[in-house]
Amino acid sequence: MEVCNTRGSFSSYLYEIRFIILFYVIGDWASTVYALPRGIEYNPVPAMILENYGIYHLLLIKIGFIFLLFYVAPMIKTSAGRWALTKHIIEFVGIFVTVNNLMVVCYGNSLIQALGLV
């Protein structure tokens, strides 16, 4: 498998993933900060991070994910459409968890609880 040089500049990469940054990093983290006093974290991995290390370490891990994605992006981009699909999946997860957290803040009940998943 040949990986072409699609890395480009870091600023163009950040522009490409702006919705991931907006929803998955900032939206999820900020809404988690505001939702935690009104509920609990049901996802076991973030719950462990929050319990043992605190909210700012969760943000650092999300930022680390952005750097990891930058590193693997050239390999993902070797297949047509795979980069777009990857970005859209991460964006969807970010939107879903942000909306879920905002529902906890506004209504005291999450989307996951309303759907009966928890």
DORO-912029 format. One record per residue (C-alpha): y, x, z; residue number from 1. Coordinates in steps of 0.02 Angstrom, whole numbers, plus 32768, in hexadecimal, padded with zeros to 4 digits. Layout:
N
{{Y, X, Z}, NUM}
...
end
This chain:
118
{{8000, 8000, 8000}, 1}
{{80A5, 804A, 7FCB}, 2}
{{813C, 8020, 8033}, 3}
{{81DB, 802C, 7FCE}, 4}
{{827F, 805B, 801F}, 5}
{{82C1, 7FAF, 8048}, 6}
{{8309, 7FE0, 80EF}, 7}
{{83BE, 7FE4, 80B5}, 8}
{{8444, 7FE8, 8138}, 9}
{{842F, 7FA3, 81E6}, 10}
{{84CB, 7F38, 81D0}, 11}
{{8483, 7EE3, 8135}, 12}
{{83E1, 7EC6, 8195}, 13}
{{8443, 7E77, 8224}, 14}
{{8499, 7E04, 81A7}, 15}
{{83F0, 7DD5, 815D}, 16}
{{83AD, 7DA3, 8208}, 17}
{{844D, 7D53, 8249}, 18}
{{83F6, 7CAD, 826E}, 19}
{{836A, 7D06, 82CC}, 20}
{{83EF, 7D5C, 8335}, 21}
{{844E, 7CB9, 834E}, 22}
{{83BB, 7C4B, 8380}, 23}
{{832A, 7CBA, 83B6}, 24}
{{838E, 7D3D, 8414}, 25}
{{8434, 7CF2, 844B}, 26}
{{840B, 7C38, 844A}, 27}
{{8364, 7C47, 84A3}, 28}
{{83A2, 7CC5, 8522}, 29}
{{8445, 7C6B, 854B}, 30}
{{83F2, 7BC2, 8556}, 31}
{{836A, 7C0C, 85C5}, 32}
{{83F1, 7C4F, 8639}, 33}
{{843B, 7BA0, 864A}, 34}
{{8394, 7B44, 864E}, 35}
{{833A, 7BAB, 86D2}, 36}
{{8395, 7B5D, 8767}, 37}
{{8360, 7AB1, 8726}, 38}
{{82AB, 7AD8, 86FA}, 39}
{{8227, 7B5F, 86EC}, 40}
{{81EF, 7BD0, 8661}, 41}
{{8148, 7B8F, 8620}, 42}
{{8124, 7C1D, 85A7}, 43}
{{80BF, 7C9A, 860E}, 44}
{{8103, 7D39, 85BD}, 45}
{{81BD, 7D15, 85D5}, 46}
{{8194, 7CCA, 8681}, 47}
{{8144, 7D6F, 86B6}, 48}
{{81D7, 7DD3, 8672}, 49}
{{8254, 7D62, 86CA}, 50}
{{81F5, 7D68, 876E}, 51}
{{81D7, 7E23, 8772}, 52}
{{826E, 7E6A, 8717}, 53}
{{82F5, 7DE7, 8704}, 54}
{{8354, 7D8E, 867B}, 55}
{{83A7, 7E2A, 8632}, 56}
{{8300, 7E7C, 860E}, 57}
{{82D1, 7DE3, 85A9}, 58}
{{836D, 7E01, 8540}, 59}
{{8340, 7EB9, 852D}, 60}
{{8293, 7E8A, 84EF}, 61}
{{82DF, 7E12, 846F}, 62}
{{8353, 7E9D, 8434}, 63}
{{82BE, 7F12, 842C}, 64}
{{8268, 7E90, 83BE}, 65}
{{82FC, 7E99, 8345}, 66}
{{82E6, 7F56, 8338}, 67}
{{8229, 7F44, 8321}, 68}
{{8246, 7EC4, 8298}, 69}
{{82BF, 7F3E, 8243}, 70}
{{8237, 7FC2, 8247}, 71}
{{81AF, 7F54, 81FC}, 72}
{{821F, 7EF4, 8183}, 73}
{{81FE, 7F6C, 80F1}, 74}
{{8143, 7F4C, 8101}, 75}
{{815D, 7E90, 810B}, 76}
{{81CE, 7E92, 8073}, 77}
{{8146, 7EDD, 8004}, 78}
{{8100, 7E2F, 7FE5}, 79}
{{816D, 7DAF, 7F8D}, 80}
{{819F, 7D24, 8001}, 81}
{{8153, 7D71, 809E}, 82}
{{81FC, 7DAC, 80E1}, 83}
{{824A, 7D01, 80C8}, 84}
{{81B6, 7CAC, 811C}, 85}
{{81BB, 7D25, 81AF}, 86}
{{8276, 7D0A, 81C7}, 87}
{{8264, 7C4D, 81BD}, 88}
{{81D6, 7C48, 823B}, 89}
{{8239, 7CAF, 82B9}, 90}
{{82D5, 7C47, 8299}, 91}
{{8272, 7BA6, 82B4}, 92}
{{822B, 7BE8, 8358}, 93}
{{82DB, 7C17, 838F}, 94}
{{8320, 7B6C, 8363}, 95}
{{828F, 7B14, 83B8}, 96}
{{829B, 7B73, 845C}, 97}
{{8359, 7B67, 845E}, 98}
{{8351, 7AAA, 8447}, 99}
{{82C7, 7AA0, 84C8}, 100}
{{8330, 7AFE, 8548}, 101}
{{83CB, 7A97, 8520}, 102}
{{8368, 79F9, 853F}, 103}
{{833B, 7A3B, 85EB}, 104}
{{83F3, 7A5D, 860D}, 105}
{{8432, 79B6, 85CA}, 106}
{{83A4, 793E, 85F3}, 107}
{{833C, 7995, 8679}, 108}
{{82A4, 7987, 8608}, 109}
{{826D, 79FC, 857E}, 110}
{{8235, 79D0, 84CF}, 111}
{{8189, 7A17, 84F8}, 112}
{{817D, 79A5, 8591}, 113}
{{81BB, 790F, 852C}, 114}
{{8131, 792F, 84AC}, 115}
{{80B1, 7939, 8539}, 116}
{{8080, 79ED, 8515}, 117}
{{809E, 7A24, 85CA}, 118}
end
